[in-house]
Amino acid sequence: MLLKYSVFSRERLIAEARKDKKWDLVIIGGGATGLGIALDAVTRGYSTLLLEQEDFAKGTSSRSTKLVHGGIRYLAQGNIDLVREALHERGLLAINAPHLVKKQKFIIPNYLWWEGLYYNFGLKTYDFLAGKLSMGKSERISLEEVNQRLPALVREELRGGVIYLDGQFDDARLAVNIAQTIVENDGIALNHLKVTGISSENADVINRVQARDSETGETYSFKANLVVNATGVFVDDIRKMANPGAKASIKASQGVHLVFDQKFFPGKDALMIPKTDDGRVLFAVPWNGKVLVGTTDTLLENPVLEPKALEEEIEFIMKTFNRYIQKKVTRKDVKSVFAGLRPLAVGEGEDKSTKEISRGHKIDFSEKGLLTITGGKWTTYRKMAEDVIDLAITENRLPARKCITENFLIHGAKSHKSREDHLHVYGGDKSLILELIDKHPNLGERIHPDLPHLEAEVVWAVRFEMARSLEDVLARRVRILFLDARIAQEIAPKVAALMAKELEKDENWINEQVENFRKLVEEHYQVSSEKHTKKDKIQP
């Protein structure tokens, strides 16, 4: 039997949010951090409202390298505690969301005689730090095995390799599933509701949040015992609402990824390049029938909601990738390009490169009681949330209750024996989608002949996954925009029409959605010959 449509309907969620009540927490931001905090809060029994100005994981949280990992680079930097914590959280996430997290083998090719010994030693330490939640042992492999596993790899001077295991996941789908879990546990998670102000009401602490519904233009005011600022690279914007003189607490680092057909890098194993020309790490990872290559690390002066890949970042990724593969990629081979901004916690007055700024998280109470969390990454989202709520308890902002999320299953948690069927990412919901198709056979049709995604997934996204716009569906529910931008644009009218029927929208809505999506694709997700440099955008 299908879930009740009313559970996730926007009308129900807004009606519940508007009740004249004081929430234990109002959380601003619907990325990994905000969603994690809301999940921790509702599972402890606190009344919780989460507000996201766009869609869940619209920003950084949908634009990762799709890895759940401890961080090989952080180990090389000697940050043992961060790596140990991340590896522990990696193991928990694989248990709590088995439909979205899987083991992925990575190979570090060795071109110098000492690299095999060096990387093998480091990865043995990595294995040890994972403890009982290890995904498998690393080992040195022969030249013959490297060639067999990575047939596309350049073989000149290749001596062998080291293989290790880490986690791979679907970031945006995890965000959606966490939002569903929040709602199913009596919390309210609303997307497309932009916070326009925060204030104090007869108190010395921030306890009221104003927001505007981007669909209707209607404004709301919510009361809360605690307001949490979890807006990623935009935390300082919210902090300045409470204190206009607040100094910057984060720096934004841009990471870019390119997507290619897997013919350029066939096989099931991923490539890890431990040190590029400028000291970065680069990955080439199989993902949904494509190969995802990235990332970059570029310090940005002014964060924006929809960042754009810079010309030099695109060239850097292609140049580095081509150095390791036999069949070279060109700009016309790029299926999609996407950029995300990492919020890196940095102390006041510090001036560091992004490779040196902490990837750990920092929690801060302002003088007016606004709680702000900065930094962190998807892998440690659960622990970050636990730390936030624990601090709020310590500061007497919430009554003491124990965290239970270490062993709390995320919506859809179910392990399928095979991951060949793309519907495995829905976990326990897969059978409900098939039931929907049984009742409406036309929904079993593919959205596009070159992709496996079905029309039923669009309907499902609207009814049960809180998708409200064409971008919500194509970027973060079925991921087609990230897999092939051209196809995403091609199917936009068809998908918009399916959504309009569910949302009871007219032809004007369809046309507006398609036009907005066209501009988004052409400006941000397709590689063009136009130069887009870091002039006036990057710190010198």
C-alpha positions in Angstrom: 0.0 0.0 0.0 1.3 3.4 -0.9 2.3 6.1 1.7 -0.3 8.7 2.4 0.2 11.6 0.1 -0.8 14.0 2.9 2.3 13.1 5.0 4.7 14.9 2.8 2.3 17.5 1.2 3.4 21.1 1.3 0.0 22.2 2.4 0.1 20.0 5.5 3.7 20.9 6.4 3.0 24.6 6.1 -0.2 24.4 8.1 1.6 22.6 10.8 4.5 25.1 10.8 2.1 28.0 11.1 0.4 26.8 14.3 0.8 29.3 17.1 3.5 27.5 19.0 7.0 27.9 20.1 9.4 25.4 18.5 12.2 23.9 20.5 14.4 24.5 17.5 14.1 26.3 14.2 17.0 25.3 11.9 18.0 27.5 9.0 19.5 25.6 6.1 18.6 22.3 4.4 21.9 20.9 3.5 23.8 18.0 5.1 24.4 20.0 8.3 20.9 21.4 8.9 19.2 18.1 8.0 21.5 16.2 10.3 20.7 18.6 13.2 17.0 18.3 12.5 17.2 14.5 12.4 19.1 14.4 15.7 16.6 16.8 17.3 13.4 15.0 16.3 14.8 11.7 17.3 15.5 13.1 20.8 11.9 14.3 20.9 12.4 18.1 20.4 9.8 20.0 18.3 11.8 20.9 15.2 11.2 23.1 12.2 13.7 23.3 9.3 13.6 26.0 6.7 15.5 25.8 3.4 15.5 28.8 1.0 15.8 26.6 -2.2 15.7 22.8 -2.2 17.2 20.3 0.1 20.9 20.0 -0.8 20.6 22.6 -3.5 24.1 23.9 -2.8 27.3 22.1 -1.7 25.5 19.1 -0.3 24.5 17.8 -3.8 27.8 18.6 -5.5 30.3 16.4 -3.7 32.6 13.7 -5.2 30.0 11.2 -3.9 32.4 9.7 -1.4 31.9 8.7 2.2 35.4 8.7 3.4 37.9 9.3 6.2 40.1 11.6 4.1 43.4 10.2 2.8 44.8 13.7 2.5 44.0 14.6 6.1 45.9 11.5 7.2 48.9 12.7 5.2 48.5 16.0 7.1 48.7 14.2 10.4 45.0 15.0 11.4 44.5 11.5 13.0 41.5 12.5 15.1 39.6 13.8 12.1 40.3 10.7 10.1 39.3 8.3 12.9 36.1 10.2 13.5 35.2 10.3 9.8 36.0 6.6 9.3 33.7 5.7 12.3 30.9 7.8 10.8 31.5 6.2 7.4 30.8 2.9 8.9 27.6 4.0 10.6 26.3 5.6 7.5 26.8 2.4 5.5 24.6 0.7 8.1 21.9 3.3 8.5 21.5 4.0 4.7 22.6 0.8 3.0 20.5 1.6 -0.1 22.7 4.7 -0.8 26.1 3.8 0.5 28.3 1.1 -1.0 31.9 -0.1 -0.9 34.1 1.3 -3.7 37.6 0.1 -4.5 40.1 2.7 -5.3 43.5 2.2 -7.0 46.5 4.5 -6.5 48.9 3.8 -9.5 52.6 3.7 -8.7 55.0 5.1 -11.2 58.0 5.5 -8.9 59.7 2.6 -7.1 59.0 3.9 -3.6 55.3 4.8 -4.1 54.0 1.3 -3.4 55.7 1.0 0.0 54.8 4.6 0.9 51.1 4.5 0.1 50.7 0.9 1.4 52.0 2.0 4.8 49.7 5.0 4.9 46.7 3.0 3.9 47.4 0.3 6.5 47.1 3.1 9.1 43.9 4.2 7.4 42.6 0.6 7.8 43.6 0.5 11.4 41.8 3.7 12.3 38.6 2.4 10.8 38.5 -0.3 13.5 35.6 -2.8 13.5 33.8 -0.6 10.9 36.5 -1.2 8.3 35.2 -1.7 4.7 38.1 -4.0 3.9 41.9 -4.2 3.8 44.2 -2.3 1.5 47.0 -4.1 -0.3 49.7 -3.7 -2.9 48.8 -5.1 -6.3 51.0 -6.1 -9.2 51.4 -4.3 -12.5 49.4 -7.0 -14.2 46.4 -6.6 -11.9 46.5 -2.8 -12.2 46.3 -3.2 -16.0 43.5 -5.6 -15.7 41.4 -3.5 -13.3 42.2 -0.1 -15.0 42.5 -0.9 -18.7 42.3 2.8 -19.6 45.4 3.7 -17.5 48.5 5.0 -19.1 51.0 2.1 -18.8 54.3 3.9 -19.6 56.6 3.6 -16.5 53.7 2.1 -14.4 55.1 -0.2 -11.8 52.0 -1.5 -9.9 49.5 0.0 -7.5 47.8 0.0 -4.1 44.1 -0.8 -3.7 41.9 0.3 -0.8 38.2 0.6 0.0 36.1 3.6 0.8 32.4 4.4 0.6 30.4 5.8 -2.3 27.0 7.4 -1.9 24.4 9.6 -3.6 24.5 12.9 -1.7 21.3 14.5 -2.9 19.2 11.4 -2.4 20.6 11.0 1.1 19.5 14.6 1.8 16.0 13.8 0.5 15.7 10.6 2.6 16.8 12.5 5.7 14.2 15.1 5.1 11.6 12.3 4.8 12.8 10.8 8.0 12.5 14.1 9.8 8.9 14.4 8.7 8.1 10.8 9.6 9.3 11.5 13.1 7.0 14.5 13.6 9.4 17.2 12.5 8.7 19.8 9.8 11.2 20.2 6.9 10.2 22.9 4.3 12.1 23.7 1.2 11.6 26.9 -0.9 11.0 28.9 2.3 13.6 31.7 2.5 14.6 33.2 5.9 14.4 37.0 5.6 15.1 38.0 9.2 15.8 36.8 12.7 15.0 38.8 15.9 14.5 38.9 19.6 11.0 39.2 21.2 11.0 40.4 24.8 14.3 38.6 25.4 18.0 39.0 25.0 18.3 36.0 22.7 17.3 35.4 19.1 13.9 33.6 19.3 12.0 34.5 16.2 12.5 33.8 12.5 10.8 35.5 9.6 10.5 33.6 6.3 8.9 34.0 2.8 7.4 31.3 0.7 9.0 31.6 -2.7 6.0 29.9 -4.4 3.3 32.2 -3.0 5.2 35.2 -1.7 3.4 34.8 1.7 5.5 35.6 4.8 5.6 33.8 8.1 7.0 34.3 11.5 8.1 31.4 13.7 8.9 31.4 17.5 11.7 29.2 18.8 13.6 28.5 22.0 16.8 28.0 19.9 17.6 29.2 16.4 20.4 27.2 14.6 22.3 28.7 11.7 23.4 25.8 9.4 23.6 27.6 6.1 27.0 26.5 4.9 28.9 29.2 3.0 26.1 31.7 3.9 26.4 31.4 7.7 27.8 34.9 7.9 24.8 36.4 6.2 22.5 34.9 8.9 25.0 36.0 11.7 24.9 39.5 10.4 21.1 39.5 10.8 21.7 39.1 14.5 24.7 41.3 14.6 25.5 43.6 11.7 29.1 43.9 12.9 29.8 40.2 13.0 33.2 39.3 11.5 33.6 36.6 8.8 33.8 33.1 10.3 34.3 31.0 7.1 36.1 31.0 3.8 34.5 29.4 0.7 36.4 26.9 -1.4 35.1 26.0 -4.8 35.2 22.4 -5.9 34.5 21.5 -9.6 33.6 18.1 -11.1 33.4 17.0 -14.7 31.3 14.0 -15.9 32.3 11.8 -18.9 31.1 8.7 -20.6 32.5 5.6 -18.9 34.1 4.6 -22.2 37.0 6.9 -21.2 37.5 5.0 -18.0 35.8 1.6 -18.1 35.6 -0.8 -15.1 34.3 -0.9 -11.6 37.3 0.5 -9.8 38.1 4.2 -9.1 41.3 6.0 -9.7 42.9 8.1 -6.9 45.7 10.5 -7.9 47.2 11.4 -4.5 49.2 14.4 -5.6 48.6 16.6 -8.6 50.8 19.5 -9.8 49.5 21.8 -7.1 49.3 19.3 -4.3 45.6 18.4 -4.6 44.0 15.0 -4.7 42.0 14.0 -7.8 39.5 11.2 -8.2 38.0 9.5 -11.2 35.0 7.5 -9.9 32.4 5.3 -11.7 29.0 6.8 -11.0 25.6 5.8 -12.5 27.2 4.6 -15.8 29.5 7.6 -16.1 32.8 8.6 -14.7 33.0 11.5 -12.3 36.3 13.4 -12.2 37.3 16.0 -9.6 37.9 18.0 -7.7 39.4 21.5 -7.4 40.1 23.7 -4.4 39.8 27.4 -5.3 39.3 30.1 -2.7 36.4 32.3 -3.5 35.9 35.9 -2.4 32.1 36.1 -2.7 30.0 32.9 -2.4 26.9 32.6 -4.7 24.0 30.2 -4.6 24.8 28.8 -8.1 28.6 28.9 -8.5 30.1 28.4 -12.0 33.2 26.4 -12.9 36.1 28.5 -13.8 38.0 28.0 -17.1 41.2 27.2 -15.3 39.4 24.6 -13.1 38.0 22.8 -16.1 41.4 22.8 -17.9 43.1 21.6 -14.7 40.8 18.6 -14.3 41.0 17.6 -18.0 44.8 18.1 -18.2 45.4 16.0 -15.1 42.9 13.3 -16.1 44.4 13.0 -19.6 47.8 12.5 -18.1 46.6 9.2 -16.7 44.3 7.8 -19.4 45.0 6.5 -22.9 42.0 7.8 -24.7 42.1 11.6 -24.1 39.0 13.6 -23.2 38.2 16.9 -24.9 35.7 19.7 -24.0 33.0 18.2 -26.2 33.2 15.0 -24.2 32.1 16.7 -21.0 28.5 15.5 -20.2 28.0 17.8 -17.3 30.1 20.1 -15.1 29.1 21.2 -11.6 30.6 23.4 -8.9 30.1 23.4 -5.2 31.3 25.7 -2.4 32.8 24.2 0.8 32.3 26.2 4.0 35.7 26.1 5.7 35.9 27.1 9.3 38.6 29.7 10.0 39.4 31.8 13.0 39.2 35.6 12.9 42.2 37.1 11.3 43.5 33.9 9.8 44.7 33.9 6.2 45.3 30.4 4.9 45.0 28.5 1.7 42.0 26.2 1.4 44.2 23.1 1.7 45.2 24.3 5.2 41.9 25.6 6.6 40.2 23.1 8.8 37.8 20.6 7.3 36.6 20.0 10.8 33.5 21.8 12.2 33.2 24.7 14.7 30.1 25.6 16.8 29.6 29.1 18.1 27.0 30.8 20.2 26.7 34.5 19.4 26.1 37.1 22.1 22.4 37.0 21.2 22.2 33.2 21.5 22.2 32.3 17.8 23.9 29.0 17.4 26.1 28.8 14.3 27.9 25.7 12.9 30.6 26.0 10.3 32.8 23.6 8.4 32.4 19.8 8.2 31.5 17.4 5.4 28.9 14.9 4.5 30.7 11.9 6.1 30.5 13.5 9.5 27.1 15.1 9.3 25.7 12.9 12.0 28.4 13.6 14.5 28.3 17.3 13.8 24.6 17.2 14.6 25.1 15.4 17.8 27.8 17.9 18.9 25.4 20.8 18.1 22.5 19.4 20.2 24.8 18.3 23.0 26.2 21.9 23.2 22.7 23.3 23.3 21.9 21.0 26.2 25.1 22.0 28.0 24.2 25.7 27.6 20.8 25.0 29.0 19.0 25.9 25.8 17.4 22.4 25.5 16.4 19.8 28.1 18.9 16.9 28.4 18.0 13.9 26.2 20.3 11.2 24.8 21.3 11.1 21.1 20.1 7.9 19.4 21.2 8.5 15.7 24.2 6.1 15.8 21.7 3.3 15.3 18.8 5.0 13.5 17.8 3.9 10.0 17.3 6.6 7.4 14.1 6.5 5.3 14.3 3.8 2.6 17.0 1.8 4.4 17.1 -1.6 2.8 19.9 -3.5 1.2 19.2 -4.9 -2.3 21.2 -7.9 -3.4 21.9 -6.2 -6.8 22.6 -2.6 -7.6 22.2 -3.2 -11.4 18.7 -1.8 -11.3 18.9 1.9 -10.9 15.8 1.9 -8.6 18.0 0.4 -5.8 18.6 3.9 -4.6 15.0 4.1 -3.4 15.7 1.2 -1.0 12.4 0.1 0.6 10.5 2.6 -1.5 11.4 0.6 -4.7 8.5 -1.8 -4.2 6.1 1.2 -3.8 7.2 2.7 -7.0 6.7 -0.6 -8.8 3.2 -0.7 -7.2 2.5 2.8 -8.6 3.5 1.5 -12.1 1.3 -1.5 -11.7 -1.7 0.8 -11.1 -0.6 3.2 -13.9 1.3 1.3 -16.5 2.1 4.4 -18.6 4.3 5.6 -15.7 6.6 2.6 -16.5 7.9 4.4 -19.6 11.4 5.8 -19.7 11.9 9.5 -19.5 14.5 9.3 -22.2 15.6 6.2 -24.3 19.3 6.6 -23.3 18.6 6.6 -19.6 16.9 4.1 -17.3 14.8 6.6 -15.3 11.1 6.2 -15.4 8.1 8.6 -15.5 7.0 7.1 -12.2 10.0 8.6 -10.5 8.9 12.1 -11.4 5.5 11.4 -9.9 7.0 9.9 -6.9 9.4 12.8 -6.4 6.4 15.2 -6.3 4.1 13.1 -4.1 6.6 11.7 -1.6 9.9 13.5 -1.9 8.8 17.2 -1.7 10.0 18.1 -5.2 8.5 21.5 -6.2 10.4 22.6 -9.3 11.8 21.1 -12.5 15.3 21.6 -11.1 14.4 19.7 -7.9 13.6 16.6 -9.9 16.2 16.7 -12.6 19.1 17.8 -10.4 18.5 16.2 -7.0 15.8 13.4 -7.3 16.9 11.6 -10.5 20.3 13.3 -10.9 20.0 13.5 -14.7 21.3 17.1 -14.8 24.5 15.9 -13.2 24.8 12.9 -15.5 24.1 14.5 -18.9 23.1 18.2 -19.1 22.1 18.0 -22.7 19.6 15.2 -22.1 18.3 17.0 -19.0 17.5 20.0 -21.1 15.9 17.8 -23.8 13.5 16.1 -21.5 12.7 19.2 -19.5 9.3 19.9 -21.2 8.2 16.3 -20.7 9.1 16.2 -17.0 7.6 19.7 -16.3 4.3 18.4 -17.8 4.3 15.4 -15.6 5.0 17.6 -12.6 2.3 20.1 -13.6 -0.3 17.4 -13.6 0.6 16.4 -10.0 0.9 20.0 -8.7 -2.2 21.2 -10.6 -0.2 23.8 -12.5 -1.0 25.4 -15.9 0.8 25.8 -19.1 2.4 29.1 -18.0 4.0 27.3 -15.1 5.4 24.6 -17.4 6.9 27.2 -19.8 8.4 29.2 -16.9 10.0 26.1 -15.4 11.4 25.0 -18.8 12.9 28.4 -19.5 14.4 28.8 -16.1 15.9 25.3 -16.4 17.3 26.1 -19.9 19.1 29.1 -18.6 20.5 27.1 -15.6 21.8 24.3 -17.8 23.4 26.6 -20.4 25.0 28.9 -17.9 26.3 26.4 -15.3 26.2 22.8 -16.4 27.4 22.8 -20.0 31.0 23.4 -20.9 31.3 26.2 -23.5 34.2 27.7 -25.3 33.7 31.0 -23.5 36.3 32.0 -21.0 35.2 32.3 -17.4 38.2 33.2 -15.3 38.7 34.0 -11.6 39.2 37.7 -12.2 37.4 39.7 -9.5 36.2 36.4 -7.9 39.2 34.8 -6.4 41.4 36.0 -3.6 44.9 36.9 -4.8 
